[in-house]
Amino acid sequence: MFGLISILVRGLQFGIDFKGGTEVALEFSKPIDIAEVRNAVENIGLGNVEVKTFGGSLGILLRTELQQLPPEVIPTVKDKIESLIQKAAPGVEIKLIDSTHTALTYDFPDAQTANLIYDKLFEAGFQTAKASVEPENTAVVVRLGIADWIKENLSEHFADNPFSVLKEDKVGPKIGQELKTDAIIAVMLSLVVILIYLGFRFKFVFALGAVIALFHDVLITLGLFAALYGVFPGLNLEITISVVAAFLTLVGYSINDTVIVFDRVREEIKIHKSLPIIDNINRAINKTLSRTLITVFTTLLTTLVLLIFGGEVLRGFAFALLIGMITGTYSSIFIASAFVLEAVNRSDKKIEF
């Protein structure tokens, strides 16, 4: 219930994988103040740019919902490029031969000038390319990418702290929606397959109890993602592809615990046929409890280290696993087993294997 309420009230924050946009990771030479970076990109025409630390004190992650530069920014970028061209080659004729939303192509009087402009624009932070590999090429293509514009603006603000672009990822909204749909299908199909498998291996009531426990694990973990976002700075976690992978992992981990308990319940029922079902379930849980606690404790230590030291990229994955393992452990005992007990008591039918 907690997870469902958190999701409905606060909602889930989806990463660029699902909502589309551009993600740019930078690495500075010296430790950088994230507030300074946030102020530097606030008025560069890209709207609301999210700025976060990335990996450590040298890394910065910038996110925007844009896939390309807004049309109103392009004239500013064009003026900046042409200003750099005039500075590199004073008096040179600037001839714009092609212009799109993603690139500008200039033609110069000779190949020597083109090579000079190519080098200077590249040094200034723009991604440039020669229109042809021929020695007599006179055209230079300047890419109008979000990462290039960010790099150009930050280079001016942090001239004493050089940086490099580690990556630039772009995801269109259509692809993001498809990924979101595929992720939901992947999780639901895994639950359906588990339901069918456990229905054959044990009894249908056991399979239903296991899947209900898995729903509980996923909802609690998703609820914490929603509840903690914006509350704790270190846990402003979004739903990304890696988090979906973590959910599928915790589904497998949780069902493994549940199957071990159910397997022992089946053995107890076969051995102690005359005992009430509640006694057989209690005996099975007691016999598997030490194994369960030792296993989950050692796994949690590894996951906790990954959460603390794994950096921004792995934080969502590690957090989902950490919470999922905790909920998966107690749901195997207090939800899956309790559901089987309640269902059997209500049906007044004795389970036999």
VOVO-813529 format. One record per atom (N, C-alpha, C): x, y, z. Coordinates in steps of 0.001 Angstrom, whole numbers, padded with zeros to 6 digits, always signed. Example, Ala and Ser with C-alpha at 12.3 -4.5 7.8 and 13.67 -1.06 7.14 Angstrom:
+013190-005690+007800 +012300-004500+007800 +013200-003300+007800 +012850-002250+007080 +013670-001060+007140 +012900+000030+007870 
//
This chain:
+000824-001203+000000 +000000+000000+000000 +000863+001260+000000 +001947+001221+000798 +002849+002375+000854 +003423+002699-000520 +003893+001642-001207 +004490+001844-002520 +003495+002409-003510 +002291+001875-003507 +001260+002323-004438 +000882+003773-004175 +000735+004143-002903 +000386+005527-002552 +001503+006485-002974 +002760+006097-002722 +003898+006949-003104 +003936+007183-004604 +003682+006112-005355 +003711+006236-006819 +002577+007124-007311 +001368+006937-006742 +000215+007719-007184 +000319+009182-006779 +000840+009439-005575 +000895+010816-005067 +002097+011568-005627 +003266+010979-005560 +004490+011681-005944 +004930+011398-007367 +004547+010232-007878 +004926+009876-009234 +006373+009416-009327 +006699+008803-010444 +008054+008315-010684 +008784+009271-011615 +010062+009446-011340 +010905+010282-012194 +011665+009376-013155 +011375+009530-014442 +012018+008686-015439 +013271+009359-015973 +014286+008543-016229 +015528+009049-016780 +015416+009298-018271 +016499+009724-018842 +016527+010069-020266 +016223+008860-021141 +016493+007642-020616 +016206+006422-021379 +014738+006349-021772 +013850+006854-020900 +012416+006704-021097 +011711+007981-021539 +012180+009136-021114 +011462+010366-021485 +012108+011110-022644 +013272+010678-023076 +013939+011323-024195 +014706+012558-023759 +015688+012948-024555 +016490+014123-024244 +017958+013876-024522 +018784+014711-023945 +020230+014621-024129 +020917+014604-022773 +021889+013742-022642 +022662+013620-021411 +024140+013780-021752 +024785+014725-021079 +026185+015025-021356 +026985+014869-020071 +028039+014071-020114 +028913+013878-018954 +030246+014576-019208 +030687+015377-018234 +031944+016117-018331 +032888+015689-017221 +034167+015741-017495 +035177+015470-016479 +036170+016632-016453 +036260+017302-015299 +037139+018453-015131 +038514+018006-014634 +039481+018882-014821 +040846+018577-014374 +040997+018729-012872 +040201+019655-012299 +040248+019916-010858 +038845+019826-010283 +038718+019595-008967 +037378+019533-008359 +036556+020766-008713 +035289+020549-008973 +034410+021610-009460 +033210+021776-008536 +032783+023015-008363 +031599+023318-007559 +030370+023190-008460 +029469+022294-008095 +028301+022038-008941 +027414+023277-009057 +027388+024122-008023 +026577+025341-008076 +027087+026301-009159 +028399+026371-009339 +028970+027230-010369 +028584+026744-011760 +028616+025422-011950 +028219+024854-013242 +026743+025134-013499 +025917+024978-012468 +024478+025214-012613 +024208+026668-013017 +024928+027602-012409 +024761+029016-012768 +025241+029299-014189 +026306+028593-014607 +026890+028838-015929 +025973+028377-017055 +025192+027308-016834 +024335+026779-017907 +022896+027272-017793 +022629+028110-016810 +021257+028548-016561 +020694+029388-017699 +021551+030212-018320 +021063+031156-019328 +021734+030966-020685 +021908+029718-021100 +022551+029479-022394 +021533+029047-023453 +020234+029174-023106 +019192+028927-024095 +018709+027502-024199 +019069+026631-023255 +018655+025234-023310 +017516+024915-022356 +016918+025940-021780 +015817+025710-020857 +016307+025166-019526 +015523+024259-018956 +015863+023688-017655 +016893+022577-017829 +018130+022862-017422 +019201+021880-017514 +019475+021328-016123 +019328+020012-015978 +019593+019368-014691 +021082+019094-014571 +021669+019505-013444 +023101+019341-013222 +023309+018478-011986 +024093+017398-012133 +024362+016492-011024 +025835+016110-011037 +026311+015642-009889 +027679+015110-009844 +027708+013775-010575 +028881+013415-011071 +029008+012199-011875 +030302+011492-011505 +030180+010459-010680 +031342+009637-010357 +032222+010165-009244 +032364+011461-009089 +033245+012022-008061 +033270+013531-008148 +034273+014129-007515 +034344+015588-007454 +034745+016214-008786 +035224+015396-009734 +035662+015931-011025 +034578+015804-012101 +033575+014995-011855 +032579+014700-012888 +031290+015479-012717 +030707+015897-013838 +029425+016600-013858 +028545+015965-014925 +027282+015751-014581 +026310+015198-015518 +025234+016244-015782 +025020+016582-017045 +024010+017567-017427 +022942+016889-018263 +021689+017179-017945 +020574+016572-018662 +019591+017641-019107 +019118+017511-020317 +018079+018386-020836 +017112+017545-021657 +015869+017973-021750 +014878+017221-022514 +014988+017489-024008 +015911+018358-024403 +016089+018689-025817 +016989+017660-026494 +016708+017372-027771 +017589+016521-028564 +018493+017334-029492 +018106+018575-029744 +018909+019450-030585 +018744+020884-030105 +019595+021773-030590 +019548+023166-030160 +018233+023817-030597 +017611+024616-029730 +016387+025320-030110 +016666+026303-031251 +015702+026519-032146 +015913+027433-033279 +016345+028834-032853 +015836+029308-031698 +016186+030663-031265 +017619+030791-030782 +018257+029648-030510 +019646+029683-030044 +020633+029636-031208 +020200+029072-032319 +021108+028875-033456 +021745+030175-033943 +020988+031301-034066 +021654+032552-034478 +022777+032975-033530 +022582+032757-032238 +023626+033095-031264 +024860+032231-031478 +024630+030931-031718 +025739+030013-031971 +026453+030407-033264 +025672+030753-034280 +026241+031151-035572 +027120+032388-035412 +026631+033383-034654 +027426+034595-034428 +028722+034262-033698 +028639+033359-032742 +029816+032964-031979 +030845+032297-032896 +030371+031406-033756 +031279+030702-034676 +031946+031689-035632 +031151+032579-036186 +031709+033529-037151 +032648+034528-036482 +032394+034827-035226 +033314+035692-034479 +034663+035009-034296 +034624+033702-034001 +035867+032946-033855 +036610+032838-035192 +035841+032719-036272 +036470+032653-037598 +037193+033961-037915 +036542+035088-037614 +037159+036399-037876 +038399+036609-037020 +038353+036085-035806 +039507+036225-034925 +040671+035360-035413 +040349+034177-035928 +041400+033276-036408 +041999+033742-037735 +041128+034271-038616 +041595+034729-039933 +040950+036081-040235 +041512+037169-039683 +040915+038502-039873 +040745+038851-041356 +039555+039366-041681 +039280+039807-043042 +038894+038719-044010 +038879+037447-043567 +038540+036358-044474 +037054+036424-044852 +036763+036047-046073 +035379+036026-046534 +034674+034805-045942 +033570+035040-045216 +032812+033956-044598 +031615+033641-045490 +031633+032462-046073 +030575+032066-046996 +029851+030843-046451 +028617+031058-046000 +027795+029962-045470 +027094+029268-046634 +027445+028023-046888 +026878+027320-048047 +025782+026321-047669 +025656+026012-046383 +024591+025091-045963 +024299+025315-044487 +023023+025266-044128 +022624+025493-042736 +021452+024575-042386 +021612+023788-041334 +020542+022934-040822 +020459+023122-039309 +019536+022384-038689 +019414+022456-037226 +020582+021802-036520 +021345+021010-037248 +022420+020252-036602 +023819+020625-037071 +023936+021423-038134 +025271+021752-038624 +025253+022987-039520 +026399+023682-039550 +026635+024800-040468 +027855+024447-041312 +027773+024732-042601 +028894+024446-043501 +029391+025751-044127 +030688+026023-043935 +031304+027247-044461 +032313+026889-045546 +032408+027783-046507 +033397+027614-047572 +034372+028791-047533 +035677+028486-047693 +036717+029510-047594 +037506+029583-048900 +038232+030684-049076 +038910+030906-050356 +039924+029834-050723 +040607+029253-049739 +041635+028263-050052 +041700+027204-048954 +042406+026109-049253 +042495+024980-048329 +043262+025343-047065 +044271+026200-047176 +045064+026596-046003 +044191+027312-044977 +043370+028236-045453 +042453+028950-044555 +041451+027985-043930 +040932+027069-044724 +039971+026085-044212 +040588+025245-043101 +041838+024815-043293 +042523+024024-042269 +042741+024822-040992 +043092+026108-041152 +043302+026976-039996 +042004+027140-039197 +040914+027419-039895 +039613+027596-039233 +039173+026293-038559 +039406+025192-039250 +039067+023868-038704 +039755+023659-037349 +041047+023950-037276 +041821+023770-036040 +041343+024710-034938 +041113+025980-035281 +040732+026977-034279 +039348+026689-033684 +038406+026309-034518 +037065+026006-034013 +037082+024753-033135 +037906+023788-033530 +038021+022571-032719 +038614+022889-031352 +039633+023754-031330 +040243+024158-030064 +039254+024907-029183 +038322+025634-029818 +037333+026408-029065 +036220+025538-028489 +036189+024256-028880 +035197+023350-028303 +034130+022876-029261 +034146+023354-030514 +033149+022922-031493 +033631+021664-032214 +032676+020765-032477 +032986+019572-033259 +032984+019954-034739 +034149+019941-035338 +034277+020352-036729 +034747+019179-037582 +034466+019283-038861 +034896+018253-039814 +035119+018906-041165 +036013+018321-041927 +036239+018802-043286 +035205+018162-044210 +034683+018963-045114 +033643+018459-046015 +034178+017378-046929 +035489+017372-047153 +036107+016379-048021 +037506+016082-047519 +037976+014872-047770 +039331+014499-047360 +040363+014916-048407 +039910+015480-049520 +040827+015917-050562 +041709+017050-050053 +042990+017098-050460 +043900+018162-049993 +043419+019560-050346 +042703+019694-051454 +042247+021023-051876 +040892+021404-051284 +040397+020627-050316 +039107+020932-049689 +039112+022330-049068 +038037+023077-049286 +037936+024446-048740 +036712+024614-047841 +035952+023545-047594 +034725+023640-046797 +034906+022997-045428 +034313+023633-044408 +034381+023147-043033 +032960+023023-042482 +032652+021872-041904 +031341+021617-041305 +031460+021758-039796 +030589+022581-039208 +030577+022795-037757 +029288+022215-037197 +029400+021236-036323 +028218+020584-035759 +027563+021474-034713 +026245+021539-034737 +025492+022310-033752 +024874+021352-032748 +025690+020777-031909 +025212+019831-030906 +025075+020487-029545 +024221+019899-028722 +024017+020442-027382 +025305+020353-026574 +026020+019233-026709 +027276+019086-025975 +028295+020133-026407 +028325+020444-027691 +029266+021453-028199 +028950+022832-027635 +027636+023163-027582 +027234+024473-027076 +027507+024586-025576 +027257+023509-024861 +027565+023497-023429 +029062+023647-023210 +029841+022890-023976 +031293+022946-023832 +031826+024336-024146 +031285+024961-025192 +031728+026303-025568 +031468+027307-024450 +030292+027245-023834 +029946+028196-022771 +030724+027930-021487 +030877+026653-021136 +031598+026342-019903 +033091+026616-020030 +033614+026499-021240 +035048+026770-021443 +035391+028213-021082 +034450+029118-021316 +034675+030516-020974 +034610+030736-019464 +033664+030053-018812 +033506+030233-017357 +034605+029543-016561 +035132+028450-017092 +036128+027661-016357 +037412+027534-017171 +037921+028687-017571 +039143+028706-018384 +040332+028116-017636 +040321+028235-016282 +041435+027724-015483 +041239+026276-015048 +040136+025668-015496 +039843+024285-015126 +039370+023517-016364 +040290+023093-017222 +039913+022407-018467 +039109+021140-018195 +038277+020792-019158 +037454+019591-019016 +037287+018931-020367 +036825+017697-020331 +036551+016950-021565 +035147+016364-021489 +034555+016126-022658 +033227+015509-022732 +033407+013994-022735 +032937+013347-021673 +033069+011888-021575 +032069+011163-022476 +030856+011702-022539 +029838+011057-023371 +028712+012030-023647 +028000+011784-024724 +026781+012517-025057 +025771+011498-025570 +024717+011281-024804 +023686+010320-025178 +022410+011058-025550 +021818+010651-026668 +020555+011239-027107 +019522+010144-027273 +018324+010411-026762 +017222+009462-026902 +015991+010238-027328 +015397+009851-028440 +014184+010507-028898 +012981+010087-028077 +011939+010929-027995 +010759+010588-027181 +010057+009317-027632 +010074+009038-028955 +009422+007822-029443 +010167+006588-028952 +011502+006632-029033 +012309+005510-028549 +012127+005347-027053 +012087+006480-026328 +011902+006431-024880 +010592+005773-024493 +009501+006078-025238 +008206+005472-024955 +008227+003983-025248 +008915+003596-026313 +009030+002172-026638 +009807+001427-025558 +010873+002047-025059 +011649+001421-023987 +010809+001264-022725 +010000+002273-022432 +009146+002213-021246 +008150+001061-021369 +007546+000939-022539 +006586-000153-022772 +007270-001509-022682 +008437-001616-023302 +009181-002882-023278 +009602-003260-021860 +009963-002257-021050 +010372-002532-019672 +009206-003090-018856 +008025-002497-019025 +006842-002975-018305 +006504-004401-018747 +006571-004636-020057 +006275-005970-020579 +007269-006994-020037 +008553-006601-019973 +009587-007524-019484 +009317-007942-018043 +008969-006973-017191 +008697-007290-015781 +007439-008141-015647 +006370-007786-016375 +005117-008522-016270 +005266-009943-016806 +005994-010096-017922 +006192-011430-018480 +006993-012319-017533 +007970-011723-016858 +008755-012514-015903 +007858-013027-014783 +006913-012214-014345 +005998-012648-013283 +005054-013747-013786 +004591-013607-015024 +003690-014616-015594 +004412-015958-015750 +005630-015919-016260 +006404-017150-016448 +006682-017820-015101 +007006-017006-014097 +007231-017552-012749 +005955-018207-012213 +004814-017554-012451 +003532-018104-012001 +003284-019469-012633 +003527-019588-013929 +003302-020855-014629 +004271-021929-014128 +005538-021555-014005 +006555-022526-013579 +006257-023073-012177 +005967-022162-011239 +005711-022607-009864 +004395-023368-009762 +003438-023028-010648 +002180-023773-010651 +002405-025234-010989 +003359-025509-011906 +003681-026894-012266 +004557-027549-011209 +005508-026803-010658 +006469-027402-009733 +005838-027683-008372 +004962-026784-007908 +004317-026969-006611 +002801-027111-006828 +002062-026173-006263 +000620-026089-006487 +000316-024655-006900 -000860-024441-007515 -001179-023103-008001 -001224-022089-006859 -001675-022507-005676 -001751-021579-004553 -000350-021112-004138 +000632-021996-004257 +002014-021612-003966 +002508-020589-005001 +002206-020846-006268 +002626-019936-007334 +002003-018558-007154 +000717-018553-006788 +000027-017271-006596 +000627-016505-005426 +000941-017199-004334 +001568-016542-003181 +002926-015959-003524 +003708-016682-004330 +005038-016207-004723 +004939-014959-005579 +004007-014932-006539 +003863-013773-007435 +003330-012566-006680 +002425-012782-005736 +001933-011669-004912 +003086-011071-004104 +003953-011924-003587 +005123-011437-002856 +006049-010639-003771 +006193-011067-005015 +007030-010332-005974 +006434-008975-006304 +005110-008930-006490 +004444-007644-006697 +004721-006708-005522 +004660-007259-004333 +004933-006478-003125 +006357-005910-003163 +007333-006745-003531 +008731-006303-003573 +008926-005160-004570 +008350-005330-005754 +008500-004310-006796 +007808-003014-006392 +006603-003109-005829 +005862-001907-005439 +006557-001143-004316 +007086-001864-003327 +007798-001205-002237 +009029-000468-002763 +009780-001124-003620 +010998-000517-004158 +010665+000690-005025 +009665+000543-005894 +009239+001678-006713 +008712+002821-005849 +007988+002460-004786 +007465+003474-003882 +008555+004281-003219 +009657+003622-002847 +010782+004339-002246 +011477+005243-003264 +011547+004813-004506 +012093+005678-005558 +011268+006970-005645 +009933+006812-005574 +009054+007980-005660 +009118+008825-004390 +009120+008178-003217 +009054+008902-001948 +010331+009666-001631 +011481+009124-002007 +012762+009727-001627 +013260+010767-002619 +012655+010818-003824 +013132+011775-004828 +012869+013212-004360 +013916+014002-004326 +013792+015388-003889 +013870+015569-002385 +013924+014459-001639 +013999+014539-000175 +015444+014411+000282 +016122+013391-000229 +017541+013185+000079 +018350+013405-001207 +019265+014390-001202 +020025+014710-002417 +020732+013506-003026 +021260+012615-002187 +021987+011461-002707 +021085+010383-003270 +019771+010507-003037 +018835+009485-003497 +017783+010065-004434 +018172+011080-005205 +017303+011593-006269 +017425+010651-007468 +016804+009501-007341 +017015+008428-008307 +015893+008375-009332 +016279+008150-010576 +015322+008047-011663 +015225+006606-012142 +014120+006306-012816 +013939+004985-013390 +014642+004962-014743 +015693+004165-014834 +016467+004040-016062 +016513+002571-016481 +017183+002311-017593 +017321+000934-018066 +018050+000075-017034 +019075+000644-016395 +019825-000128-015395 +018950-000441-014181 +018038+000447-013833 +017121+000191-012713 +016141-000919-013079 +015674-000928-014317 +014798-002014-014772 +015539-003350-014682 +016818-003331-015059 +017634-004552-014934 +017723-004983-013475 +017821-003993-012567 +017863-004309-011133 +016550-004931-010675 +015425-004443-011188 +014124-005008-010813 +014007-006462-011279 +014463-006727-012487 +014422-008109-012975 +015342-008997-012144 +016477-008425-011713 +017401-009187-010864 +016782-009495-009507 +016129-008492-008904 +015550-008723-007578 +014350-009661-007656 +013646-009663-008798 +012568-010633-008988 +013143-012052-008940 +014254-012259-009644 +014898-013569-009616 +015436-013932-008251 +016028-012932-007565 +016590-013183-006233 +015482-013531-005242 +014396-012766-005281 +013299-012986-004335 +012625-014329-004570 +012403-014676-005836 +011727-015947-006108 +012622-017120-005715 +013923-016934-005773 +014844-017991-005341 +014656-018297-003855 +014560-017232-003039 +014300-017420-001609 +012956-018114-001378 +011958-017669-002118 +010616-018220-001939 +010574-019700-002321 +011229-020040-003411 +011249-021440-003864 +011940-022325-002828 +012997-021830-002208 +013704-022618-001187 +012776-022906+000004 +012042-021865+000424 +011095-022050+001532 +010003-023038+001123 +009431-022837-000062 +008347-023709-000522 +008823-025150-000701 +010055-025308-001167 +010593-026653-001353 +010680-027388-000022 +011103-026646+001015 +011177-027261+002339 +009776-027520+002909 +008815-026630+002601 +007428-026847+003030 +006909-028143+002417 +007193-028345+001142 +006743-029571+000471 +007349-030815+001127 +008630-030722+001473 +009279-031857+002129 +008650-032141+003489 +008373-031071+004242 +007759-031257+005568 +006367-031874+005450 +005614-031434+004426 +004269-031986+004235 +004338-033473+003873 +005334-033853+003075 +005493-035262+002703 +005873-036120+003902 +006733-035555+004793 +007226-036327+005946 +006196-036352+007069 +005608-035174+007354 +004670-035040+008485 +003259-034792+007935 +002689-035800+007356 +001385-035654+006704 +000251-035350+007673 +000420-035778+008906 -000671-035592+009867 -000627-034225+010561 +000499-033518+010441 +000624-032210+011102 -000202-031154+010372 -000718-030171+011109 -001412-029045+010466 -000455-028296+009536 -001013-027670+008532 -000204-026955+007542 +000623-025848+008182 +000077-025200+009224 +000805-024111+009877 +002084-024630+010546 +002031-025834+011097 +003225-026402+011735 +004284-026754+010694 +003846-027299+009593 +004805-027653+008535 +005465-026403+007938 +004677-025346+007783 +005244-024099+007249 +006234-023508+008240 +005888-023521+009518 +006788-022985+010546 +008090-023781+010616 +007976-025087+010541 +009181-025925+010576 +010068-025642+009362 +009438-025473+008197 +010198-025206+006976 +010920-023853+007058 +010213-022843+007566 +010820-021511+007680 +011980-021536+008665 +011799-022196+009790 +012863-022267+010799 +014115-022961+010259 +013904-023989+009443 +015050-024725+008908 +015810-023933+007832 +015113-023041+007132 +015762-022274+006057 +016189-020869+006502 +015790-020469+007716 +016003-019083+008138 +017479-018709+008224 +018289-019576+008829 +019705-019242+008981 +020387-019122+007616 +020065-020049+006719 +020634-019982+005364 +020221-018688+004670 +018949-018319+004808 +018443-017108+004165 +019127-015860+004693 +019251-015759+006021 +019846-014561+006623 +021323-014417+006278 +022056-015521+006298 +023481-015465+005966 +023675-015055+004507 +022878-015635+003622 +022994-015321+002198 +022670-013860+001915 +021558-013395+002471 +021149-012015+002189 +022103-011021+002831 +022670-011357+003991 +023592-010437+004660 +024857-010232+003824 +025420-011316+003330 +026642-011193+002528 +026366-010460+001208 +025201-010725+000628 +024854-010034-000624 +024597-008558-000374 +023954-008247+000748 +023676-006842+001082 +024958-006047+001295 +025969-006673+001876 +027245-005975+002070 +027829-005536+000732 +027796-006443-000238 +028311-006116-001569 +027493-005007-002219 +026179-005114-002099 +025298-004109-002708 +025466-002751-002038 +025672-002758-000716 +025867-001501+000014 +027155-000806-000423 +028211-001581-000603 +029473-001014-001101 +029270-000420-002494 +028507-001128-003328 +028219-000636-004675 +027412+000655-004623 +026478+000750-003681 +025657+001947-003534 +026493+003150-003096 +027431+002928-002179 +028222+004033-001627 +029341+004459-002566 +030022+003469-003153 +031222+003784-003931 +031054+003577-005438 +029892+003128-005866 +029707+002831-007293 +029517+004035-008171 +029285+005211-007569 +029113+006418-008368 +027681+006617-008821 +027471+007729-009522 +026135+008125-009943 +025492+007121-010887 +026279+006558-011775 +025727+005670-012801 +025107+004415-012191 +025744+003859-011155 +025292+002596-010572 +024414+002781-009337 +024194+004022-008915 +023474+004243-007655 +022038+003730-007715 +021333+004023-008798 +019951+003554-008924 +019866+002040-008951 +020780+001414-009688 +020830-000048-009769 +021072-000653-008392 +022068-000111-007666 +022428-000659-006352 +021308-000434-005339 +020663+000742-005385 +019587+001036-004431 +018397+000094-004651 +018037-000131-005914 +016926-001039-006205 +017232-002449-005712 +018463-002900-005907 +018846-004226-005425 +018832-004292-003901 +019352-003242-003259 +019423-003223-001793 +018031-003347-001177 +017121-002488-001613 +015752-002519-001061 +015051-003808-001481 +015246-004218-002728 +014588-005426-003215 +015002-006679-002479 +016280-006757-002101 +016750-007939-001364 +016151-007988+000038 +016049-006824+000668 +015456-006776+002012 +013982-007170+001959 +013240-006541+001058 +011804-006854+000957 +011590-008282+000457 +012469-008729-000456 +012329-010085-000974 +012539-011146+000077 +013429-010857+001037 +013700-011823+002103 +012507-011982+003038 +011958-010847+003493 +010839-010994+004437 +009524-011341+003735 +009387-010978+002435 +008145-011326+001737 +008043-012825+001485 +009175-013494+001346 +009144-014951+001161 +008554-015641+002377 +008808-015051+003547 +008343-015656+004802 +006972-015129+005204 +006831-013808+005227 +005634-013197+005820 +004519-012900+004822 +004797-013024+003529 +003739-012760+002547 +003435-014016+001742 +004460-014579+001081 +004214-015771+000254 +003725-016940+001104 +004442-017237+002180 +004052-018370+003045 +002740-018102+003761 +002562-016855+004215 +001314-016503+004910 +000115-016598+003966 +000322-016222+002699 -000777-016322+001716 -001175-017786+001509 -000192-018663+001385 -000478-020093+001206 -001255-020630+002410 -000800-020259+003610 -001483-020719+004828 -002931-020239+004861 -003141-018966+004549 -004497-018406+004586 -005389-019062+003526 -004838-019273+002345 -005620-019880+001261 -006014-021314+001597 -005085-022058+002173 -005377-023447+002544 -006424-023497+003649 -006295-022632+004649 -007272-022611+005752 -008664-022237+005269 -008738-021322+004303 -010026-020907+003789 -010685-021992+002926 -009866-022750+002228 -010409-023767+001327 -010830-025051+002046 -010293-025239+003258 -010570-026444+004047 -010162-027720+003311 -009168-027581+002418 -008659-028742+001705 -007238-029003+002111 -006920-030265+002273 -005576-030637+002676 -004670-030709+001445 -003480-030084+001555 -002519-030120+000458 -001672-031389+000558 -001588-032101-000546 -000768-033311-000591 +000157-033244-001799 +001365-033783-001596 +002344-033859-002682 +002675-035317-002967 
//
